[in-house]
Amino acid sequence: MSTRSHQGCWTCKQRRRRCDNARPSCQNCAERGAACEGYEVRLRWGTGIASRGRFTGADKPVKNSVPSRPTGRQRDLSKERRRRVEIEGDSALDGSRELELAVSQRVVEDEVLFNEFRNNGINILHSTTARDTVLYSRLPQLCQESSALYSICIAFQLALSSTVTSQFCEYFDTALRTFRSELACSTTLSDGTLASGLLLCSIGLMHGLPWTMHLEGMHNILQSHGLEDLHHQPTQTHFRIHQLEVMGVLDLACFSVGRQAPKIGIWRRYCQPEAPRYGIEPVSGLPRTLLDIFAGIGAETTEQTLWDWPGEPGSFLRCYLWEAHRLAGILTLRKQASTSSTPIPNNNISAWRQPSKCPADTSVLVARILANLDALRLASVERPTEDVFIKNAILFPMFVAGLEVDILCRKPEWQQIIRNGLVDCHQCEILLSLLEELWQKEDPNLSVHELARQRGLEMGLI
């Protein structure tokens, strides 16, 4: 169908498009955002007024101002060039509008994901109420300090999905590049960049991605700026101390599977003062006195150390959780002793930390761990508003109990308890798949850490 316009507006005539002849301006021009030049008759004369004939009434016709009409192939090529320019111009205009619309929609989607993280996703990071922590209130300010943090928050929210999506990979790669750039340019690590690194570690330990290298990078920068004198620095804020405690918990070797980088000892060196202290660490949900003991695994901590831990006041749900962790720590020491050819040193053992072993049999310890976790589950059902996020902290004792292959293979019903406990997240699915392979092979000497490394996994139990 021909698109040539004989009666249309001047704009449609020039563009050789069909005109709808609407007055005062056509709708075709309005829809394309072009200025309609109207329908008025145009006369071109130098002087005088033409009344008849080509140049009647004119002293001199304007011939020189009117270019001669090209003929043949030259004319056809000129028409084709004009047509292409018009098409490309319209396409570029449409593409620009589509790009602006896509960018605007992306900004809105990012804001929705960020708010979803701040209101819900952030709770996964804590075993206590996240709104009571310093991170929740300071998050908008920290995003201004670190250009990587906003993307990492969105990536973390997307990471909570049971499947790894292309959108998560896009945000995670962007956040990782930005964080590494910030780390390379950082002379003094800001709270925002440190929070970015801790969130990256959290994403890694949830999905089996490498994460301990981020701890090393942040520790190296902090150490170069007087981290050894932390307790003597009056400028250390409450939030910075909290961040160091989170680093210390992530660095505990017993809370990782398939760890690639060696432990640094952050908790013992920077978080554990000489004087006794109390209180709950919000990420792990554990008393700091119990974390002090866990940090000593591989050094002075023994089975008797954990067996004699006096505990701390807390709700029934927390007592169930702490008891399961205490007993799981004993199993961790036994597993470490059975797989290590080098005896664990017992230097600097205090008076109440005796080197004798716990009198309980391993099967009894596994049963008591699962009993406490089952009591925790039932109590959470009965009192759903009490310690809502405490179930975030059950991974360590549940997984450690599952590592006792000899016992679990004789007790298939205990396997089912662990299966029922390791649900609802991608991290739990990966950890359960490791246990299932151990149970299937029925080899108590098979190392779960080697199994994880063979799969390229670096998991966390937090």
Stockholm file with secondary structure:
# STOCKHOLM 1.0

chainA/1-462         MSTRSHQGCWTCKQRRRRCDNARPSCQNCAERGAACEGYEVRLRWGTGIASRGRFTGADKPVKNSVPSRPTGRQRDLSKERRRRVEIEGDSALDGSRELELAVSQRVVEDEVLFNEFRNNGINILHSTTARDTVLYSRLPQLCQESSALYSICIAFQLALSSTVTSQFCEYFDTALRTFRSELACSTTLSDGTLASGLLLCSIGLMHGLPWTMHLEGMHNILQSHGLEDLHHQPTQTHFRIHQLEVMGVLDLACFSVGRQAPKIGIWRRYCQPEAPRYGIEPVSGLPRTLLDIFAGIGAETTEQTLWDWPGEPGSFLRCYLWEAHRLAGILTLRKQASTSSTPIPNNNISAWRQPSKCPADTSVLVARILANLDALRLASVERPTEDVFIKNAILFPMFVAGLEVDILCRKPEWQQIIRNGLVDCHQCEILLSLLEELWQKEDPNLSVHELARQRGLEMGLI
#=GR chainA/1-462 SS CCCCCSSSCHHHHHHTCCCCCCSSSCHHHHHHTCCCCCSCCCCCCSSSCCCSTTTTTCSSCCCTTSCCCCCHHHHHHHHHHHHHHHHHHHHHHHHHHHHHHHHHHHHHHHHHHHHHHHHTGGGGGCSSCGGGSHHHHHHHHHHHHCHHHHHHHHHHHHHTSSSCCHHHHHHHHHHHHHHHHHHHHCSSCCHHHHHHHHHHHHHHHHHTCCCHHHHHHHHHHHHTTTGGGGGGCTTCCHHHHHHHHHHHHHHCGGGEESCCSCCCCHIIIIICCSSCCCCBCTTTCCBHHHHHHHHTTTTTCCHHHHHTCCCCCCCHHHHHHHHHHHHHHHHHHHHHHHHCSSCCCCTTCCTTCCSCCCSSCHHHHHHHHHHHHHHHHHHHHHCTTSSTTGGGGCHHHHHHHHTCHHHHHHCHHHHHHHHHHSCSSHHHHHHHHHHHHHHHHTCTTCCHHHHHHHTTCCEECC
#=GC SS_cons         CCCCCSSSCHHHHHHTCCCCCCSSSCHHHHHHTCCCCCSCCCCCCSSSCCCSTTTTTCSSCCCTTSCCCCCHHHHHHHHHHHHHHHHHHHHHHHHHHHHHHHHHHHHHHHHHHHHHHHHTGGGGGCSSCGGGSHHHHHHHHHHHHCHHHHHHHHHHHHHTSSSCCHHHHHHHHHHHHHHHHHHHHCSSCCHHHHHHHHHHHHHHHHHTCCCHHHHHHHHHHHHTTTGGGGGGCTTCCHHHHHHHHHHHHHHCGGGEESCCSCCCCHIIIIICCSSCCCCBCTTTCCBHHHHHHHHTTTTTCCHHHHHTCCCCCCCHHHHHHHHHHHHHHHHHHHHHHHHCSSCCCCTTCCTTCCSCCCSSCHHHHHHHHHHHHHHHHHHHHHCTTSSTTGGGGCHHHHHHHHTCHHHHHHCHHHHHHHHHHSCSSHHHHHHHHHHHHHHHHTCTTCCHHHHHHHTTCCEECC
//
